[in-house]
């Protein structure tokens, strides 16, 4: 005795994958989740680069000539 027979699997596929609301949510999640992750990484890199540029500018104004 199979727990999931072929008819039940086909019915689940029909109910979920052919449902417009489910497909809209699934496509939105596939589209938005990577975008949010990439945006977070890029934002962190931008902030680190901004701090590095600021340090370089301060270093140019106050060089360590006194050794």
QUIUR-V506512 format. One record per residue. N is the residue number from 1. RES is the residue in one letter. PHI is phi in degrees with one decimal (none if undefined). OMEGA is omega in radians with two decimals (none if undefined). Layout:
BEGIN
N_RES_PHI_OMEGA + N_RES_PHI_OMEGA
END
This chain:
BEGIN
1_X_none_3.12 + 2_X_-85.2_3.10 + 3_X_-71.4_3.12 + 4_X_-113.2_3.09 + 5_X_-82.7_-3.04 + 6_X_-61.5_-3.13 + 7_X_-65.4_3.13 + 8_X_-65.9_3.11 + 9_X_-62.5_3.11 + 10_X_-62.7_3.13 + 11_X_-67.0_3.10 + 12_X_-63.0_3.11 + 13_X_-61.9_-3.13 + 14_X_-63.7_-3.08 + 15_X_-71.4_-3.06 + 16_X_-90.7_-3.01 + 17_X_-69.6_3.14 + 18_X_-95.7_3.10 + 19_X_-85.8_-3.08 + 20_X_-60.3_-3.13 + 21_X_-66.6_3.12 + 22_X_-62.6_-3.13 + 23_X_-65.8_3.11 + 24_X_-63.8_3.12 + 25_X_-67.2_-3.14 + 26_X_-63.2_3.12 + 27_X_-65.1_3.13 + 28_X_-62.7_3.14 + 29_X_-66.9_3.13 + 30_X_-65.1_-3.12 + 31_X_-81.5_-2.98 + 32_X_-86.3_-3.08 + 33_X_-60.2_3.09 + 34_X_-63.0_3.13 + 35_X_-63.1_3.12 + 36_X_-66.2_3.13 + 37_X_-65.0_3.13 + 38_X_-63.6_3.14 + 39_X_-62.9_3.12 + 40_X_-64.8_3.13 + 41_X_-64.5_-3.13 + 42_X_-65.0_3.11 + 43_X_-64.8_3.13 + 44_X_-64.2_3.11 + 45_X_-64.1_3.13 + 46_X_-63.2_3.13 + 47_X_-64.0_3.11 + 48_X_-63.8_3.13 + 49_X_-65.6_3.12 + 50_X_-62.5_3.11 + 51_X_-65.6_3.13 + 52_X_-63.7_3.10 + 53_X_-63.9_3.12 + 54_X_-63.2_3.11 + 55_X_-62.6_3.13 + 56_X_-64.6_3.13 + 57_X_-66.2_3.11 + 58_X_-65.8_3.13 + 59_X_-63.1_3.11 + 60_X_-68.9_3.14 + 61_X_-73.7_-3.10 + 62_X_-125.7_-3.12 + 63_X_-69.8_3.12 + 64_X_-89.9_3.13 + 65_X_-87.9_3.14 + 66_X_-89.1_-3.14 + 67_X_-110.1_none
END
